[in-house]
Every structure is written in structure tokens, then in C-alpha cells.
């Protein structure tokens, strides 16, 4: 139980620190946070025309059938919009939730690793990398197939963060 708890706690902190570096100091995700000098105009238009929510445009109104909707939209502009009426800068609470989730994720991985027989540093490291890649491929990358999002930063995050966690757990769990 001690191996699991300490492994998860420190592994979660490692994961959290990488995420912090990735999104701030290293700015790996800059392509997902582009700036436009027209942001005030865009936000004003959104505020006047949308309720808070997530939008995919163009789209057919709910309940209304449209023959060949995809064909009607081909070659035209489209957007995904995450719109909020007010900015909530609760950095402490958000970071606390992020750290908690990271600890739980590493706890689940460490629990699985401790159930495996005949593990060594290499098998733990590769298992951790596999978990990171499964997460990336089945969520972020699959989403990018349909919505043409930038995923290179997420791929780097998956490899580096889960590689670091795997190296930590490979050392700690085999002590």
C-alpha cells in the first residue's frame, strides 16, 4: 500500500509538473491558443448571439432534417466555439483539480503495474508509455481526425509525461 500511495503521489506531481511546463514555459500548445487582433469584435458578436455552450457551425437545427448536409457545407467556413459568458480565473481550484486527477491517473496505472507478474524497469516504462499512447490515440487524435485539430503538443505530452511517470514508477516499484 505504501508503494502504491507514494508512487501515485509523486507520479501525479511529476505528471502535473510536466503539464505545467508544457502549457506555460515551453508553450508546446501555442497552436491551440492562437491570437487574433479582432478578438474584441469576435467576443462582442458571440456575446450578442450565443448562450453559453459548445457550438459546431454550420449545423442543422435540432429536429430538422437536411438532405446531404455535408454536401451543403463543403468548401464553406466552419468553426467550433467553446463560449462562456464570463471568464473564471480560479487558477488555484483548477490547478488543485488537475493535480488530483493526475494523482488518480497514476494511482490507477501503479495499481495495474503492481498486479503484473515479473515486471522490471523496462516493462513498467513501456507499459506507462502504452497507457499514454492509448489515451492520446483514443481521445485527442481520434478527435483530430474529424475536426482537424492540432495534436502535436498532445502527442509530445503523452510521450514525455508518461515516459517520466514510467521511469519514476519503474524505479520506485522495483526498489
C-alpha positions, 0 to 999 in steps of 0.5 A: 500500500505504501508503494502504491500511495507514494508512487501515485503521489509523486507520479501525479506531481511529476505528471502535473509538473510536466503539464505545467511546463508544457502549457506555460514555459515551453508553450508546446500548445501555442497552436491551440491558443492562437491570437487574433487582433479582432478578438474584441469584435469576435467576443462582442458578436458571440456575446450578442448571439450565443448562450453559453455552450459548445457550438459546431457551425454550420449545423442543422437545427435540432429536429430538422432534417437536411438532405446531404448536409455535408454536401451543403457545407463543403468548401464553406467556413466552419468553426467550433466555439467553446463560449462562456459568458464570463471568464473564471480565473480560479487558477488555484481550484483548477490547478488543485483539480488537475493535480488530483486527477493526475494523482488518480491517473497514476494511482490507477496505472501503479495499481495495474503495474503492481498486479503484473507478474515479473515486471522490471524497469523496462516493462513498467516504462513501456507499459506507462508509455502504452497507457499514454499512447492509448489515451492520446490515440483514443481521445485527442487524435481520434478527435483530430481526425474529424475536426482537424485539430492540432495534436502535436503538443498532445502527442509530445505530452503523452510521450514525455509525461508518461515516459517520466511517470514510467521511469519514476514508477519503474524505479520506485516499484522495483526498489 
